[in-house]
Each structure stands twice: as structure tokens, then as C-alpha cells.
Amino acid sequence: MPAMINRLKAKLLLAKERGDAAVAFVLLVPVLILVVGLVVDGAGQIQASDQATTIAQGAARAGANGGVSAKLPSSGAANISAGQALNAANKYLAASGITGNVEVNGRTVTVTAHKDYKTKFLSMFVGTLTGKGTGSAQLLSGP
């Protein structure tokens, strides 16, 4: 008889803890999904920033090269035409499918590009994250 009572006590004690795993599972799964989402979508934003930087650097070089006037002074030093440089850099950005800002200051062309990343896990909180990149090119001498 005492062995039967001990078995019954053991079964009752185990029965009390049976729902604990389900509660822990329900509480931990959303947290784990959020952590995975932050990692995946954070990496996506970093990748978008890298792409924006690469395109901004290319647009700045295109602007500096495209802004060189055809007529060089006798010294051989070329000047940048701000209008031509803006046009060339904006064409490069448009061909890349990215938005950005172009600034010409003397012989330096600076481009800031923005690339959107559409979130995969965090879409219920944030639809898109924006990657930003900057590049500049300076014309040192004529061809």
C-alpha cells in the first residue's frame, strides 16, 4: 500500500508541472523571433548601407570626371563645371536606381546616397530601413 501511495504522489507532483513547458514556449518563441528579426533585418540594413556607399563613390567619380571642361587652360589644371558634375552624378544615381544628393564644392564632388531595405521579419513594426552611404571624389589634375 505505501508503494502505491508513493506512486500516486509522484504522479500528482508531475501533473502540476506539465503546463510549465507550454507557458515557457509561448513566452520565449516571440522573443526569439524578435531577436532573429533584429539580426536579419539589421544585417540587411548594413548591406543596404554598403551598397549605397559603393554607388555614392561611383557617382562622385562620375561627377568629377563628367564635370571636367573640354578646354583645358595652358597650365594643364582642369576645373570642374558644377552643372556638368551635378548632371553626371545624378545620371549615375538614376541608372543605379538609388536616390541621393550631389554637392559640388570647388574641385570636389560629394554624393550622399540612400538605399531602402524592405524588412523581412520586422515588417509588422517597420516596413523599410534606409541604408545611407557617402562618397567623394576630387579632381587633382587634367587628363
C-alpha positions as CSV (number, residue, x, y, z in Angstrom):
1,M,0.0,0.0,0.0
2,P,2.7,2.6,0.8
3,A,4.3,1.9,-2.6
4,M,1.0,2.7,-4.3
5,I,0.7,6.0,-2.3
6,N,4.2,7.0,-3.3
7,R,3.5,6.4,-7.0
8,L,0.3,8.4,-6.7
9,K,2.2,11.3,-5.0
10,A,4.8,11.2,-7.8
11,K,2.1,11.3,-10.5
12,L,0.4,14.3,-8.8
13,L,3.6,16.2,-8.4
14,L,4.5,15.6,-12.1
15,A,1.0,16.7,-13.2
16,K,1.4,20.1,-11.6
17,E,4.4,20.9,-13.8
18,R,3.1,19.7,-17.1
19,G,1.9,23.1,-18.3
20,D,5.1,24.9,-17.4
21,A,6.8,23.9,-20.7
22,A,4.0,25.2,-22.8
23,V,4.0,28.6,-21.0
24,A,7.7,28.9,-21.3
25,F,7.5,28.0,-25.0
26,V,4.7,30.6,-25.6
27,L,6.7,33.3,-23.9
28,L,10.1,32.5,-25.5
29,V,9.1,32.0,-29.1
30,P,8.1,35.6,-29.8
31,V,11.3,36.9,-28.1
32,L,13.4,34.5,-30.2
33,I,11.6,35.6,-33.4
34,L,12.3,39.2,-32.5
35,V,16.0,38.6,-31.9
36,V,16.3,36.7,-35.2
37,G,14.4,39.5,-36.9
38,L,16.7,42.2,-35.5
39,V,19.8,40.2,-36.6
40,V,18.5,39.5,-40.1
41,D,17.0,42.9,-40.8
42,G,19.9,44.7,-39.1
43,A,22.3,42.9,-41.5
44,G,20.0,43.8,-44.4
45,Q,20.3,47.5,-43.4
46,I,24.1,47.2,-43.1
47,Q,24.2,45.6,-46.6
48,A,22.0,48.4,-48.0
49,S,24.4,51.0,-46.5
50,D,27.4,49.2,-48.1
51,Q,25.6,49.3,-51.5
52,A,24.7,52.9,-51.0
53,T,28.3,53.8,-50.2
54,T,29.6,51.9,-53.3
55,I,27.2,53.7,-55.5
56,A,27.8,57.1,-53.9
57,Q,31.6,56.7,-54.5
58,G,30.9,55.7,-58.2
59,A,28.6,58.7,-58.6
60,A,31.1,61.1,-57.1
61,R,33.8,59.8,-59.5
62,A,31.4,60.1,-62.4
63,G,30.6,63.6,-61.4
64,A,34.2,64.7,-61.1
65,N,35.1,63.1,-64.4
66,G,31.9,64.4,-66.1
67,G,32.4,67.9,-64.8
68,V,35.8,68.4,-66.5
69,S,35.5,71.1,-69.2
70,A,36.7,70.2,-72.6
71,K,39.0,73.2,-72.9
72,L,42.0,73.0,-70.6
73,P,44.0,76.0,-69.6
74,S,47.6,76.2,-70.6
75,S,48.7,75.2,-67.1
76,G,47.0,71.8,-67.6
77,A,45.0,72.1,-64.4
78,A,41.3,71.4,-65.1
79,N,38.3,73.0,-63.4
80,I,35.0,71.3,-62.6
81,S,31.9,72.7,-64.1
82,A,29.3,72.4,-61.3
83,G,26.4,71.9,-63.6
84,Q,28.1,69.2,-65.7
85,A,29.3,67.4,-62.5
86,L,25.8,67.5,-60.9
87,N,24.3,66.2,-64.2
88,A,26.8,63.3,-64.5
89,A,26.5,62.3,-60.8
90,N,22.7,62.4,-60.9
91,K,22.7,60.3,-64.1
92,Y,24.8,57.7,-62.3
93,L,22.4,57.6,-59.4
94,A,19.4,57.3,-61.6
95,A,21.0,54.4,-63.6
96,S,21.6,52.7,-60.2
97,G,18.0,53.2,-59.1
98,I,19.0,55.0,-55.9
99,T,18.1,58.4,-54.6
100,G,20.8,60.8,-53.3
101,N,22.1,64.3,-53.0
102,V,25.1,65.7,-55.0
103,E,27.2,68.6,-53.9
104,V,30.0,70.3,-55.8
105,N,32.4,72.4,-53.8
106,G,35.4,73.7,-55.9
107,R,37.1,70.6,-57.4
108,T,35.4,68.1,-55.0
109,V,32.1,66.2,-55.7
110,T,30.4,64.7,-52.7
111,V,27.4,62.3,-53.1
112,T,25.2,61.0,-50.4
113,A,23.1,58.0,-51.5
114,H,20.1,56.4,-49.8
115,K,19.0,52.8,-50.4
116,D,15.9,51.3,-48.9
117,Y,15.8,47.8,-47.4
118,K,12.4,46.1,-47.1
119,T,12.3,44.3,-43.8
120,K,11.6,40.6,-43.7
121,F,11.0,39.8,-40.0
122,L,10.2,43.2,-38.6
123,S,7.7,44.2,-41.2
124,M,4.8,44.5,-38.7
125,F,6.8,47.1,-36.9
126,V,8.9,48.8,-39.6
127,G,8.2,48.4,-43.3
128,T,11.6,49.7,-44.6
129,L,15.0,50.6,-43.2
130,T,17.2,53.0,-45.0
131,G,20.9,52.5,-45.7
132,K,23.0,55.6,-46.2
133,G,26.3,56.0,-47.9
134,T,28.6,58.9,-48.8
135,G,31.4,59.2,-51.3
136,S,33.5,62.0,-52.6
137,A,36.0,62.5,-55.4
138,Q,38.4,65.3,-56.0
139,L,39.8,66.3,-59.4
140,L,43.6,66.5,-58.9
141,S,44.8,67.3,-62.4
142,G,43.7,67.4,-66.0
143,P,44.0,64.4,-68.4
